[in-house]
């Protein structure tokens, strides 16, 4: 577990209770726990939603670093199109009620459609 604590920048906080950690540190702890289980697929349902903009960007970078090192499949749920484009190689866009999905599209296609 020490390896995952170090990878997520939490070294020195091993003895702290969750309430003693900032929101970003709590999210890094949750990410470390998820990766430590060595899953085939990492399922993340809006993990950065409650974070401030700066911390969210740091967490996105951390997730990319972990992905580059481990090359695990990540299913990442977000309502933020910019976040999806930044993190993903393929994006599935859901429609409003009832939740139907569009075909998978590449991020390049999404960038053109979104004007970014």
Phi and psi in degrees as a GROMACS rama.xvg file:
@    title "Ramachandran Plot"
@    xaxis  label "Phi"
@    yaxis  label "Psi"
@TYPE xy
-59.6144  -34.4526  UNK-2
-61.5513  -41.4786  UNK-3
-74.1453  -33.7504  UNK-4
-63.5209  -43.7662  UNK-5
-66.0707  -42.465  UNK-6
-60.9452  -30.8077  UNK-7
-98.1675  8.62432  UNK-8
74.1419  26.771  UNK-9
-106.992  8.65822  UNK-10
-58.5995  134.14  UNK-11
98.1806  -9.48611  UNK-12
-116.697  17.0693  UNK-13
-60.6264  -31.1997  UNK-14
-94.5266  4.95411  UNK-15
-84.479  147.279  UNK-16
-81.2109  153.628  UNK-17
-52.4136  -38.2634  UNK-18
-67.9351  -15.0131  UNK-19
-88.9793  -4.69477  UNK-20
-102.692  151.501  UNK-21
-70.27  169.103  UNK-22
-59.5371  -42.3666  UNK-23
-64.4133  -39.4053  UNK-24
-67.4674  -37.4054  UNK-25
-63.2634  -39.6796  UNK-26
-67.8095  -38.9383  UNK-27
-63.9084  -38.2185  UNK-28
-63.1241  -45.0147  UNK-29
-62.6581  -39.7973  UNK-30
-65.656  -42.1264  UNK-31
-60.5134  -42.9181  UNK-32
-64.0286  -42.0285  UNK-33
-64.9173  -43.1567  UNK-34
-72.1441  -32.7311  UNK-35
-62.2891  -26.2434  UNK-36
-75.914  -5.87758  UNK-37
51.45  54.9212  UNK-38
-74.9891  155.726  UNK-39
-69.58  -39.144  UNK-40
-125.328  131.67  UNK-41
-99.5871  114.057  UNK-42
-99.5263  118.522  UNK-43
-124.459  110.975  UNK-44
-100.934  97.9738  UNK-45
46.8938  53.5754  UNK-46
-67.6992  -22.8275  UNK-47
-106.522  4.96866  UNK-48
-53.9168  -46.1609  UNK-49
-81.7816  1.30166  UNK-50
-88.1468  154.673  UNK-51
-70.1213  164.857  UNK-52
-57.0514  -46.9271  UNK-53
-64.1064  -45.9319  UNK-54
-66.0498  -37.5361  UNK-55
-59.328  -45.6831  UNK-56
-63.8626  -38.9288  UNK-57
-63.9487  -40.697  UNK-58
-67.8026  -36.9393  UNK-59
-61.991  -43.9271  UNK-60
-61.9432  -42.4077  UNK-61
-61.83  -44.2926  UNK-62
-61.1993  -42.0514  UNK-63
-63.3156  -39.5972  UNK-64
-62.5487  -43.457  UNK-65
-64.4036  -42.6878  UNK-66
-63.1677  -42.6433  UNK-67
-63.4345  -33.7895  UNK-68
-76.9833  -39.2904  UNK-69
-102.989  -24.7932  UNK-70
53.9156  41.048  UNK-71
-82.0779  152.981  UNK-72
-72.8495  131.633  UNK-73
-120.89  124.269  UNK-74
-102.62  109.196  UNK-75
-114.5  119.195  UNK-76
-99.1732  128.482  UNK-77
-152.452  155.838  UNK-78
-99.382  -1.25426  UNK-79
-98.1195  107.974  UNK-80
-61.3815  -41.3938  UNK-81
-60.2586  -40.4213  UNK-82
-64.7739  -42.2417  UNK-83
-61.2398  -45.244  UNK-84
-64.3196  -39.9861  UNK-85
-67.1967  -40.4066  UNK-86
-93.0908  -24.8611  UNK-87
-102.765  157.535  UNK-88
-99.3743  -28.1408  UNK-89
-136.603  146.96  UNK-90
-129.794  137.108  UNK-91
-111.162  119.577  UNK-92
-99.151  128.813  UNK-93
-96.7222  143.32  UNK-94
-86.5007  171.377  UNK-95
-69.1112  -179.289  UNK-96
-51.3814  136.578  UNK-97
-71.8268  147.699  UNK-98
-66.1644  97.5421  UNK-99
-109.123  151.533  UNK-100
-103.998  150.063  UNK-101
-85.9754  168.56  UNK-102
-64.5907  156.543  UNK-103
-56.9486  141.532  UNK-104
-135.437  155.093  UNK-105
-76.4457  158.72  UNK-106
-65.6761  -30.3502  UNK-107
-61.1465  -42.0775  UNK-108
-64.1592  -42.7952  UNK-109
-65.5129  -38.6075  UNK-110
-62.0093  -44.0597  UNK-111
-63.3537  -43.2705  UNK-112
-68.3415  -31.2842  UNK-113
-88.5642  -7.79866  UNK-114
76.9212  18.29  UNK-115
